[in-house]
Amino acid sequence: MSKKKVLVIDDEEDFCRAIKKALEMSGKYQVITAHDARTGKKAAIVEKPDIILLDIVMPGASGSELSENLLNNPETRSIPIIFVTAIVTRKEVHSGALVGNRIIIPKPVNIQNLEAKMQKLLSAP
């Protein structure tokens, strides 16, 4: 089974490092990180990840703006995105925060929950 390519875009380098380590330890994922929207957009186009984990609040362009930009680009439109953010509560997330191929997960992240959501999106038609 080939590893799924995950792009993590978050301005918190410690968060990126922790998620990268946790996902790569499973042996199922290859993780690439970017620390701002501009670099993340370039990585999405060049690397063609299977899924993107995206922070919403970042300096410069927000994750929401980047998501819209990726959605409007034919090269990146079909890449599923999981927003990983501290600006929503678990209650808000459980109210059905799924829009197309976008899901929201609150920080701090439960890695098992994250992987379950990733598998859901990666196996969707």
C-alpha positions as a Markdown table, in Angstrom:
| # | Residue | x | y | z |
|---|---|---|---|---|
| 1 | Met | 0.0 | 0.0 | 0.0 |
| 2 | Ser | 1.5 | 3.4 | -1.0 |
| 3 | Lys | 1.7 | 6.2 | 1.5 |
| 4 | Lys | -0.8 | 9.0 | 1.2 |
| 5 | Lys | 0.7 | 12.5 | 0.8 |
| 6 | Val | -0.4 | 15.0 | 3.5 |
| 7 | Leu | 0.3 | 18.7 | 3.3 |
| 8 | Val | 0.1 | 20.5 | 6.7 |
| 9 | Ile | -0.2 | 24.3 | 6.4 |
| 10 | Asp | 0.1 | 26.0 | 9.8 |
| 11 | Asp | 2.1 | 28.9 | 11.1 |
| 12 | Glu | 2.8 | 27.1 | 14.4 |
| 13 | Glu | 6.0 | 25.1 | 13.6 |
| 14 | Asp | 5.7 | 23.0 | 16.8 |
| 15 | Phe | 2.2 | 21.9 | 15.7 |
| 16 | Cys | 3.5 | 21.0 | 12.2 |
| 17 | Arg | 6.3 | 19.0 | 13.7 |
| 18 | Ala | 4.0 | 17.1 | 16.1 |
| 19 | Ile | 1.4 | 16.2 | 13.5 |
| 20 | Lys | 4.1 | 15.2 | 11.0 |
| 21 | Lys | 5.7 | 12.9 | 13.6 |
| 22 | Ala | 2.4 | 11.4 | 14.7 |
| 23 | Leu | 1.2 | 10.7 | 11.1 |
| 24 | Glu | 4.5 | 9.4 | 9.8 |
| 25 | Met | 4.8 | 7.0 | 12.8 |
| 26 | Ser | 1.7 | 5.2 | 11.5 |
| 27 | Gly | 3.6 | 4.3 | 8.4 |
| 28 | Lys | 0.6 | 5.3 | 6.2 |
| 29 | Tyr | 1.5 | 8.9 | 5.4 |
| 30 | Gln | 4.2 | 11.1 | 3.9 |
| 31 | Val | 3.9 | 14.6 | 5.4 |
| 32 | Ile | 5.0 | 17.9 | 3.9 |
| 33 | Thr | 4.7 | 21.1 | 5.9 |
| 34 | Ala | 4.4 | 24.8 | 5.1 |
| 35 | His | 4.2 | 27.7 | 7.5 |
| 36 | Asp | 2.2 | 30.3 | 5.5 |
| 37 | Ala | -0.5 | 30.4 | 2.9 |
| 38 | Arg | 1.8 | 31.4 | 0.0 |
| 39 | Thr | 4.2 | 28.6 | 0.6 |
| 40 | Gly | 1.3 | 26.2 | 1.2 |
| 41 | Lys | -0.3 | 27.1 | -2.1 |
| 42 | Lys | 2.9 | 26.5 | -4.0 |
| 43 | Ala | 3.3 | 23.1 | -2.2 |
| 44 | Ala | -0.2 | 22.1 | -3.0 |
| 45 | Ile | 0.4 | 22.8 | -6.7 |
| 46 | Val | 3.8 | 21.2 | -6.9 |
| 47 | Glu | 3.4 | 18.2 | -4.5 |
| 48 | Lys | -0.2 | 17.4 | -5.4 |
| 49 | Pro | -1.0 | 16.0 | -1.9 |
| 50 | Asp | -3.8 | 13.6 | -1.3 |
| 51 | Ile | -5.2 | 15.7 | 1.5 |
| 52 | Ile | -4.4 | 19.1 | 3.2 |
| 53 | Leu | -4.5 | 19.9 | 6.9 |
| 54 | Leu | -5.0 | 23.7 | 7.0 |
| 55 | Asp | -5.0 | 26.2 | 9.9 |
| 56 | Ile | -7.6 | 29.0 | 9.5 |
| 57 | Val | -5.8 | 31.9 | 11.4 |
| 58 | Met | -2.4 | 32.6 | 9.9 |
| 59 | Pro | -0.5 | 35.8 | 9.2 |
| 60 | Gly | -0.9 | 37.2 | 5.7 |
| 61 | Ala | -3.7 | 35.2 | 3.9 |
| 62 | Ser | -6.0 | 33.2 | 6.1 |
| 63 | Gly | -6.7 | 29.5 | 5.7 |
| 64 | Ser | -10.2 | 30.3 | 4.5 |
| 65 | Glu | -8.7 | 32.5 | 1.7 |
| 66 | Leu | -6.3 | 29.8 | 0.8 |
| 67 | Ser | -9.0 | 27.2 | 0.7 |
| 68 | Glu | -11.1 | 29.4 | -1.7 |
| 69 | Asn | -8.0 | 29.9 | -3.9 |
| 70 | Leu | -7.3 | 26.2 | -4.0 |
| 71 | Leu | -11.0 | 25.5 | -4.8 |
| 72 | Asn | -10.9 | 27.9 | -7.7 |
| 73 | Asn | -7.7 | 26.3 | -9.2 |
| 74 | Pro | -8.4 | 23.3 | -11.5 |
| 75 | Glu | -5.1 | 21.7 | -10.3 |
| 76 | Thr | -6.0 | 21.7 | -6.6 |
| 77 | Arg | -9.8 | 21.8 | -6.6 |
| 78 | Ser | -10.3 | 18.2 | -5.8 |
| 79 | Ile | -7.8 | 18.0 | -2.9 |
| 80 | Pro | -9.8 | 17.4 | 0.3 |
| 81 | Ile | -9.1 | 19.9 | 3.1 |
| 82 | Ile | -9.4 | 19.5 | 6.9 |
| 83 | Phe | -9.4 | 22.8 | 8.7 |
| 84 | Val | -7.5 | 22.3 | 12.0 |
| 85 | Thr | -8.1 | 25.4 | 14.2 |
| 86 | Ala | -8.4 | 26.7 | 17.7 |
| 87 | Ile | -11.2 | 29.2 | 16.8 |
| 88 | Val | -14.0 | 26.6 | 16.9 |
| 89 | Thr | -15.3 | 24.5 | 19.8 |
| 90 | Arg | -15.9 | 20.8 | 19.8 |
| 91 | Lys | -19.6 | 21.5 | 20.1 |
| 92 | Glu | -19.6 | 23.6 | 16.9 |
| 93 | Val | -17.7 | 20.9 | 15.1 |
| 94 | His | -20.2 | 18.2 | 16.1 |
| 95 | Ser | -23.0 | 20.3 | 14.7 |
| 96 | Gly | -22.1 | 18.9 | 11.3 |
| 97 | Ala | -19.2 | 21.1 | 10.1 |
| 98 | Leu | -18.7 | 19.4 | 6.7 |
| 99 | Val | -18.9 | 21.4 | 3.5 |
| 100 | Gly | -18.1 | 19.3 | 0.4 |
| 101 | Asn | -14.7 | 17.9 | 0.9 |
| 102 | Arg | -13.9 | 20.2 | 3.8 |
| 103 | Ile | -14.1 | 19.2 | 7.5 |
| 104 | Ile | -13.2 | 21.3 | 10.6 |
| 105 | Ile | -11.3 | 19.8 | 13.6 |
| 106 | Pro | -10.6 | 21.8 | 16.7 |
| 107 | Lys | -7.2 | 22.1 | 18.3 |
| 108 | Pro | -5.8 | 20.5 | 20.4 |
| 109 | Val | -6.0 | 17.6 | 17.9 |
| 110 | Asn | -6.8 | 14.0 | 18.9 |
| 111 | Ile | -4.7 | 12.1 | 16.4 |
| 112 | Gln | -7.0 | 9.1 | 16.2 |
| 113 | Asn | -10.0 | 11.4 | 15.4 |
| 114 | Leu | -7.9 | 13.2 | 12.8 |
| 115 | Glu | -6.9 | 10.0 | 11.1 |
| 116 | Ala | -10.5 | 8.8 | 11.1 |
| 117 | Lys | -11.6 | 12.0 | 9.4 |
| 118 | Met | -8.7 | 11.8 | 7.0 |
| 119 | Gln | -9.6 | 8.2 | 6.0 |
| 120 | Lys | -13.3 | 9.3 | 5.5 |
| 121 | Leu | -12.2 | 12.0 | 3.0 |
| 122 | Leu | -9.5 | 9.9 | 1.3 |
| 123 | Ser | -12.0 | 7.1 | 0.7 |
| 124 | Ala | -14.8 | 9.3 | -0.6 |
| 125 | Pro | -15.6 | 9.0 | -4.3 |
